[in-house]
Amino acid sequence: MKSTVLVFLILGLAVYVATSVKIPTTLDDSNNGFVPAAPIPGHIYKNMYILDSDDGIVINGTLLNIYNAYRDPRLAGNLEILFVVFGRGASVYYNSNPEYQPMLTSLAESGCTFALCNNTINALHLNLKDLFPGVNPVPSGNGEIILRLADGWTSVHP
C-alpha cells in the first residue's frame, strides 16, 4: 500500500512539475547560456530502459524515468521505448506485485513495449500468465541490448 501511495505521489509531483515549470528555450541570462536540446524534425527516438534490480526504489525510479520521457514535449509523437528487464528486475512484471501495475498500465497506454529475458524466465521458472499482460520474451536481455545498440538505439540504465 505504501509503495502504491509513493508511486502516485511521485506521479503527481512529476505531472505538477511538467505542467508548471517553463523550460527555457532561448539563450538568456536566466539559464547561464544553457539551451536545452532541440528535437530533430521527423526523427523517431528509440530508447531502451534497462532494469536488472528488484530494489523498489530503482524500479520506481526507472518507471518514473520512462513516464517522464513520454511527457517531454520535445519527444511527443516521436518516441519508441522498450523496457528491457532481466535477472531480479523481473519482479516488476509479477502480477503478485500489484504496486507496479498502475504505472505499467500507464506506460503501455503511452506505447511502451515490455521485454523480459527468456534466460530469466527459465531460471526463475516463470509463467507468462503470472506476468503483466504484454510482456514479450526475448532470447536474452543482454543480446537484446547489444543488438538494439548496434541498430542505433540509445539506452538508460538507472
LUMKEBA-672710 format. One line per field, with one value per residue (C-alpha): residue number from 1; residue in one letter; x, y, z. Coordinates in nm, 4 decimals. Example, Ala and Ser with C-alpha at 12.3 -4.5 7.8 and 13.67 -1.06 7.14 Angstrom:
% LUMKEBA-672710
seq (1/2)
type (A/S)
X (1.2300/1.3670)
Y (-0.4500/-0.1060)
Z (0.7800/0.7140)
***
This chain:
% LUMKEBA-672710
seq (1/2/3/4/5/6/7/8/9/10/11/12/13/14/15/16/17/18/19/20/21/22/23/24/25/26/27/28/29/30/31/32/33/34/35/36/37/38/39/40/41/42/43/44/45/46/47/48/49/50/51/52/53/54/55/56/57/58/59/60/61/62/63/64/65/66/67/68/69/70/71/72/73/74/75/76/77/78/79/80/81/82/83/84/85/86/87/88/89/90/91/92/93/94/95/96/97/98/99/100/101/102/103/104/105/106/107/108/109/110/111/112/113/114/115/116/117/118/119/120/121/122/123/124/125/126/127/128/129/130/131/132/133/134/135/136/137/138/139/140/141/142/143/144/145/146/147/148/149/150/151/152/153/154/155/156/157/158)
type (M/K/S/T/V/L/V/F/L/I/L/G/L/A/V/Y/V/A/T/S/V/K/I/P/T/T/L/D/D/S/N/N/G/F/V/P/A/A/P/I/P/G/H/I/Y/K/N/M/Y/I/L/D/S/D/D/G/I/V/I/N/G/T/L/L/N/I/Y/N/A/Y/R/D/P/R/L/A/G/N/L/E/I/L/F/V/V/F/G/R/G/A/S/V/Y/Y/N/S/N/P/E/Y/Q/P/M/L/T/S/L/A/E/S/G/C/T/F/A/L/C/N/N/T/I/N/A/L/H/L/N/L/K/D/L/F/P/G/V/N/P/V/P/S/G/N/G/E/I/I/L/R/L/A/D/G/W/T/S/V/H/P)
X (0.0000/0.2816/0.4507/0.1296/0.0859/0.4510/0.4143/0.1065/0.2756/0.5765/0.3480/0.1544/0.4744/0.6012/0.2773/0.2811/0.6403/0.5830/0.2815/0.4031/0.7713/0.8545/1.1503/1.3770/1.4138/1.6200/1.9624/1.9245/2.0733/1.8249/1.9906/2.3575/2.3580/2.2363/1.9911/1.8095/1.8497/1.6068/1.4407/1.5310/1.2149/1.0631/1.3207/1.1965/1.3909/1.4403/1.5440/1.5716/1.5303/1.7149/1.6251/1.8068/1.7257/1.4403/1.5051/1.1753/1.3496/1.5335/1.2169/1.0046/1.2809/1.3074/0.9303/0.9200/1.2058/1.0074/0.6920/0.8816/1.0286/0.6780/0.5732/0.8670/0.7029/1.0118/0.9679/0.5888/0.4839/0.8442/0.9440/0.9728/1.0601/1.1484/1.1670/1.4241/1.4156/1.6302/1.7527/1.5987/1.4313/1.1692/0.9780/0.8471/0.6324/0.4942/0.1181/0.1904/0.3494/0.0369/0.2067/0.3714/0.0604/-0.0869/0.2397/0.2957/-0.0589/0.0035/0.3285/0.1604/-0.1077/0.1711/0.3193/0.5921/0.6914/0.7907/1.0623/1.1813/1.4892/1.3994/1.7016/1.5463/1.2072/1.3690/1.5977/1.3125/1.0572/0.8231/0.4969/0.3858/0.0319/0.1701/0.3217/0.1894/-0.0024/0.2025/0.5434/0.7470/1.0143/1.3477/1.6204/1.8476/1.8258/2.1901/2.1549/1.8537/2.0506/2.3591/2.1599/1.9497/2.2506/2.4162/2.0970/2.1182/1.9022/2.0092/1.9773/1.9186/2.0150/1.9352)
Y (0.0000/0.2388/0.1696/0.2467/0.5737/0.6596/0.5889/0.8108/1.0894/1.0736/1.0716/1.3683/1.5611/1.4789/1.5978/1.9142/1.9914/1.9073/2.1373/2.4236/2.4640/2.6557/2.5037/2.7762/2.7504/3.0571/3.1798/3.4335/3.5284/3.3225/2.9928/3.0946/3.0423/2.6831/2.5849/2.2502/2.0080/2.0577/1.7672/1.6771/1.7278/1.3955/1.1869/0.8844/0.8473/0.4838/0.4160/0.1184/0.1431/-0.1423/-0.2977/-0.5797/-0.4931/-0.5849/-0.2814/-0.0908/0.2471/0.1518/0.0058/0.3116/0.5432/0.3560/0.3574/0.7293/0.7945/0.6235/0.8146/1.1450/1.0677/1.0156/1.3516/1.5521/1.7817/1.7688/1.3944/1.3848/1.1523/1.0689/0.8247/0.4463/0.2890/-0.0702/-0.1658/-0.4491/-0.6486/-0.9378/-1.1034/-0.9783/-0.6961/-0.9472/-0.8771/-0.5544/-0.7684/-1.0082/-0.9882/-1.0644/-0.7156/-0.5052/-0.1798/-0.1571/-0.2431/0.1128/0.2573/-0.0320/0.0161/0.3886/0.3183/0.0562/0.3122/0.5550/0.2969/0.1340/-0.2192/-0.4641/-0.7290/-0.9985/-1.2163/-1.5779/-1.6940/-1.5211/-1.6780/-2.0239/-1.9669/-1.8371/-2.0862/-1.8018/-1.8447/-1.5631/-1.5991/-1.4736/-1.1606/-0.8241/-0.8607/-0.7830/-0.8879/-1.0155/-1.2806/-1.2180/-1.4871/-1.2909/-0.9472/-0.8752/-0.9903/-0.7618/-0.4668/-0.5431/-0.5842/-0.2732/-0.0592/-0.1755/-0.0717/0.2858/0.2649/0.4532/0.3212/0.4340/0.2098/0.3907)
Z (0.0000/0.0919/-0.2429/-0.4325/-0.2439/-0.3091/-0.6818/-0.7048/-0.5058/-0.7383/-1.0431/-0.9074/-0.8455/-1.1952/-1.3532/-1.1414/-1.2364/-1.6032/-1.6252/-1.4109/-1.4929/-1.8090/-1.9878/-2.1237/-2.4992/-2.5761/-2.4793/-2.1997/-1.8629/-1.6590/-1.7524/-1.7794/-2.1537/-2.1418/-2.4143/-2.3851/-2.6748/-2.9600/-3.1368/-3.4942/-3.7019/-3.8078/-3.6178/-3.4221/-3.0974/-2.9961/-2.6397/-2.4088/-2.0357/-1.8664/-1.5317/-1.3535/-0.9915/-0.7603/-0.5410/-0.5175/-0.5297/-0.8502/-1.0050/-0.9220/-1.0435/-1.3734/-1.4276/-1.3484/-1.5936/-1.8706/-1.7718/-1.7841/-2.1271/-2.2663/-2.1213/-2.2591/-2.5162/-2.7382/-2.7847/-2.8189/-3.1002/-3.1893/-2.9185/-2.9148/-2.5810/-2.4989/-2.1302/-2.1176/-1.7946/-1.6790/-1.3605/-1.0377/-1.2265/-1.3435/-1.0218/-1.1786/-1.4091/-1.1437/-1.1049/-0.7392/-0.7137/-0.7781/-0.6753/-1.0196/-1.2224/-1.2467/-1.3771/-1.6198/-1.7487/-1.7975/-1.9820/-2.2022/-2.2918/-2.3854/-2.6240/-2.4155/-2.5182/-2.2456/-2.2856/-2.0468/-2.0814/-2.1604/-1.9592/-1.6587/-1.7343/-1.7366/-1.4363/-1.2201/-1.3614/-1.4566/-1.6433/-1.8749/-1.7310/-1.3982/-1.5524/-1.6608/-1.9904/-2.2979/-2.1665/-2.4619/-2.4064/-2.5799/-2.6085/-2.3728/-2.2173/-2.2913/-2.6505/-2.6983/-2.5636/-2.7763/-3.0974/-3.0470/-2.9556/-3.2782/-3.4589/-3.3268/-3.0148/-2.7045/-2.3516/-1.9955/-1.7052/-1.3806)
***
